[in-house]
Amino acid sequence: MTTASSPPLVLCISGHDPGGGAGLQADIEAVGAQGAHALGVITALTVQDTRNVRRVEPVAIDIFADQLELLLADSRIAAIKLGLLGSTAQVPVILDAIARCRVPVVLDPVLRAGGGGTLAADATARAIADRLLPAATIATPNADEARRLSGEPTPAAAAARLLATGCEQLLITGGDEATTEVENRWYHRDGREILFRWPRLPQGFHGAGCTLASALAARLALGEAMNVALDRAQRYVHTCLERALQPGRGRAIPGRWPR
């Protein structure tokens, strides 16, 4: 009798979006499309559609912690992707998991929905900046999230402040900025910087950030170097946006699988 082989496992700690544009469903699809396998622990349930988020309800801390404990005991994790945080009470549990796994950690600090709805209170944003950022291998905030987390007005100043927390690397994305092209800026703690430019597509999207962070985590789980993983994850996301779906009356969502 032979034992089935398993692809690399990415532990995705994220919220649930009933419309499938963002959150854990985005993680599962993006990770799977890279050839890895997603394990999922839900931080929060949401009431939302493709236009905006109406309500966020954190998962009870005992259920959250117990599920995470079982997964860590049962599976060999190759990378961790962190998305929407349900409550600050989840932070110590997440930090314990990071310390135990000792694998690359991709942090997508979700603070606001694409439609403008707030997803993280000020206390949660502070917990992300003060406690989770120092534990991350790379964080992928959009420009607005970087400004809110750092209190700085420009990407360069925000990066300097956030890297000073102990985070090793940042990719500050510019999908929702008013620029002709999408400008994603990578910063390393050692002073290196790279500017990535991508053609700007005409419509607005919901779930692009989740897709990018999850794809990046999967590429790292597959053993790719960061520069290769960053390039391939961004190329994948741009392709997903080119084949976007329109499941509702609001923003389009990434087409994470070929049609």
N, C-alpha and C positions, 0 to 999 in steps of 0.2 A: 504494500500500500504506500503510495507517495503522498507527501504533504504539499498542498497547494502553496505556491509562493505568493508573497504579498508585496504590492508596490509600497514605496515609502508612505508613511502615515503622517498626515498633517493634522494636528489638533487645532480645531477652529472654535474659538470661544466668542460667540457673537449673539446678536439679537435675532428675532424671527420677524421677517417681513412677509405677511400673508400673500402679497402680490408676486413674490419671487424675484423682485428686482434687486434687492440688497440683502444684507444679513446672511444667515446660515445657508439659505438656498443658493445664493450667489457663491458662497465659499465652496459648497459641494460641487457645483458645476464647474467653477474655474479650476479648482484643484484636480478634479477628474479629467478635465481637458488637457492638463499637463502630463497626465500619466501617473499621478499619485492618488492616494485615497484619503478622503476627509473623515475625521472623527469630529462629531459636533456636540458641544455643550452650550445650551441656550442661556443667555444672561437675562433676557427680557422678552416679553411678549409685547407686540405693538398693535395699535389700531391705526391703520394707514391704508392709503391707496397710492396710485401713481402721481397724485397731485401733492399730497402732504401727509404728515403724521399728526394724528389727533390725540393719541394717548400712548404712554409707555408704562408698562407694569413689570417691575423687576421680578425675576424668579426667586422664590423663597431660598434663603441662603443655605438651609440644610439640604434641600434637594440639589442645589447647584454644587455644593461641596461634595456630597455623597456620589453624584454622578461622575464628577471629575476624579475622585479618588478611585472609583472602580475602573475607569479607563486607564489611569496611570498604572494601576496594578496589573492590568490585563494586556496592555499594548506597548509596543516599543515606538515611541514618538520620534520622528525625524525633524520636525519643525513645528512651531506654534504660530498661529495667526490670531491676534486679538482685535476684536471689533468693538461694537457698542457695549459699553459697560452698564450693567443694570443698576448697581448701587456701589457706594464706596465700601460696603461690607464685603464685596466680592474681591477687593484688591488683595488682602492678605492671602486668600486662598489661591489666587492666580500667581502671586509671587512665589508661594510655596511650590506650585507646579513647575514654574520656570526654573527654580533652583534644583528641583529634582531631575528634570529632564536634561538640562544642560545642552540645549540645541538652539539653532537660530530662532529668533523671535521677531516677527514682523508685527508692528503695532500700527493699526489704523485708528487714530483717535477720533471716533465719530462724535461730533458735537452738535451738528445741525443737519436736518434733512434737506434734500435738494429743493423742496418746496418752501423752505424757510423755517419749518417747525423746529423748536429747540428739543434736542435729544439728551442733553447733559446739563445739569445744574452747575452753578459755579463751584460747589464743593467737589463734584465729580471731575470737573475740568482740572481743578487743583490736584486731585489725587492722581490723575493721569500724568500731569506735568511733573509732580514731585516724586511719585513712587513707581509708576509704570515705565515712563520714559527712560530712567536710568537702567532698567532691566532689559531694554529692547536692543536688539542688534541693529534694526533700522525701523524708523517710524515714517509713515507716509501721509502726513496731514496735507489737506489742500491749503491754499494760501490763507483763506479765512481762518481755518483752524489753527494754523501756525501763528497768525497774529493774536488770536485769542489766548492760546496757550502761553505765548511768550510776552505779550504786551508790547511787542515791537511792530513798527509799521511796514517794514520792508522784508523780503525773503532773506536777505543776507543777515540783517540784524536779528531776525527771528531765529535763523539757524544758529547763529553764535550763542544766543541765549539758551536755546534748547539743547544744543550739544554740550553746553557747560553743565547740564544736569547729570551727564554721564552716558547719555545715549551715544552709541558709536557712529551712527549714520542717519541721514535724513533724506527723504525724497519729497520735496514740497511741490505739489502739483498745481497746475494753473488752469484746469479745465473750466472753471467758472469765473475766471478773470477776464477783463475786457482787453484782450490782446488779439492781434491778428492771427497768430498761431498759438497753439497750446504750448506753454513753456513749463517744463518740469525740471526742477533744479535739484541735483544731488549734491549733498555736502558730507564730507568725512571729517571726523574729529581732528585728523592730522592736517587739515587745511586744504585738502583737495576738493575741487568743485567740477561738475560737468553740467552743462545746459543741454537738455534734450528738447528738440522742437518737433511738433507733430501738426499736421494739417488740422485746422479747426473745422469740425462738421457743423452743419447749420442748426440742428435741433438741440434741445437740452436733454440731459440724461439723468437717470436715477440708478445708482448702483455701480457706477464706474470705479469709485474708490475701493469698494469691497472687492470687486473683481480684480483690480490691480494688486492689492495687498495679498489676496489669496493665491493668485497666480505666482507672485514673487515668492511666497512661502513655499509653494510646491516646487518651484525651480531650485530653491535652496535645499529642500528636502531631497531632491534628486542628486545633490552633490555639486551643483554648478557654482562657480565663483560668482561673487556679487556682481561684477561688471557684466558678465554674461547673463545672469539671471535678470538683472534690471532691464537690459536691452530686450530680451525675449518676452518678459512679462509685459512691457509697454507695447511692443509690437502686437502681442496677443490682444491686449485691451483695445487698441486702435481698430483691429480687425473686428472685434466684437461690436464696437460702436458703428462700424460701417454696415453691419448686418443687424442693426438694432431691431427690437420688437416693439410693438405698440399695443400692449395688452389692455390699456385703459385710456382715459381721457386726459391724462397729464403727461409727464415726461416719458420718453422712450426708455427701455431697459436694454442692457447689453445682450446681444445674441451670442451666448457663450458656446453654443454648439453649432457646427456647420449645418446649413439647411440645403 
